[in-house]
Amino acid sequence: MPKGSDLLVAALENEGVDRIFGVPGEENLDFLESLRNSRIELVLTRHEQAAAFMAATHGRLTGRPGVCLATLGPGALNFSTGAAYAHLGAWPLILITGQKAVMSAKQARFQIVDIVASMKPLTKMTRQIVNAAAIPATVRDAFRVAMEERPGPVHLELPEDIAGEEVEAVPVVPVHPLERPIAAPAALDRAAAAILAAKRPLVMIGAAGSRPWLADDLSAFVSRTRLPFFNTQMGKGAVTGGSNLYMGTAALSEGDYVHEAVARADLIIAVGHDTVEKPPFLMKSGGGPKVIHVGFQSATVEQVYQPDIEVLGDIGSTVGALADRLEGKLTEDGGMMELRQKILARLNDRAEEDRFPVTPQRLVHDVREAMPEDGIVCLDNGMYKIWFARNYRTHVANTLLLDNALATMGAGLPSAMMASILYPQRRVLAVCGDGGFMMNSQEMETAVRLGLNLVVLILNDSAYGMIRWKQAVDGFEDFGMRFGNPDFVRYAEAYGAKGTRVTAVEDLVPSIEAAFAGGGVHLLDVPIDYSENTRVLVNELRNRTPDVGCA
């Protein structure tokens, strides 16, 4: 007779799961044995947080939930940041944790924490499995909930006695197609009329516009309507190819170059804007452009976001229907196109300056030069994220992965590892600050053990650079943000990876090229200087704050 753990593994196979990431414990042993006899690969990581980051990135890149595994108590709690990462980022994820037996208490309260309760605010659904026969239906429901809009994490807790319980065979529940509602014709007509009446419409693509299956639909929408567009940080790369309509990325909430385009617009079509992201612009009452919200779900009304019109339904179908109503009827705004050239020219300022340590502008320029169009750059979280969001031009969807929702440190290396697993023939580069890298640097061993081809670029300034910048912006003294680092080259070598220290600005591109050519896991230690660029951004924010108030 099958055990509960056998039913769980069979249900996961039925969902198309091919890998599970994690750190098992004794409460997972029945599940582990069932996994050993399945076609699912166990990817052992060195920390549960990294496993959750990898599984969440699987969901982000494929639209199908990644799966991660941990034991009870401390192991399960180490999933918390990864759960929040997927919850705020809207990436489908299944978290499976163990628990002591529910029908007995031979170890009293040892290691027992109410993980179901702790996961409730961090997930779309959390459930303890108390009946082995219900496992197939529970798993099908978990995957449905994780994938439907808005996507996110689902937690399942499997007690060890339920995992080991012998039961009659229970068939898996067939996977059924996930249907998304279509926008109402009246809402589409209302939005189209507003766009046609506008003199200077501008499209903004947000995080929910960056779902992996939407790239073709959004690219076609831009091409057919010829509407200029900009994007939020997490909407970056949603449109493929060179449309010559891209106005820039809102790396800051106000005062950035792209906000001149926002200030010029009389209507903003916000496609997939999710207010969990740091605001790309600040809406205020009175004056300014109207806003149309195009989304899978109703807009979350915030102090900085109150749309005037909503069009709700599948985004791909919605933008296609809008293009049907708009194509050939819009007049290009010459002033907006002239502004585009000025914005992009400003973003190229200092891109080739030869100072060393490397400046962020030169770093972004050189990474773009070294990466092919389909190469994937995975960012951790730090000061450099602003510069990549502003200056890094993407040509293929989902080739710049950054987090502007939870904005957690420590995710850059695990997310790049997942990208390398999914796309072994493409160049994958992790860009990490020294602070963020050290939060999950132990996964270098995992990357080497898996035989990944991956380059990890460490930006070394011996400080938490983003918070130092915030200190400067707010007029505080530079205090409490500096630390020491290991010898990163020797650190990489200790894990069986290769290491190179970049000692001159002209060596950066050749070093990246050589690292990829050599194969395997290669770490590049790159000194970086944010000081001058901190002053640049501070001055821009103080001196360039266009009025982008919206009615």
Order of alpha helices (4+ residues) and beta strands (2+ residues): alpha-beta-alpha-beta-alpha-beta-alpha-alpha-beta-alpha-beta-alpha-beta-alpha-alpha-beta-alpha-beta-beta-alpha-beta-beta-beta-alpha-alpha-alpha-beta-alpha-beta-alpha-beta-alpha-alpha-beta-alpha-alpha-beta-alpha-beta-alpha
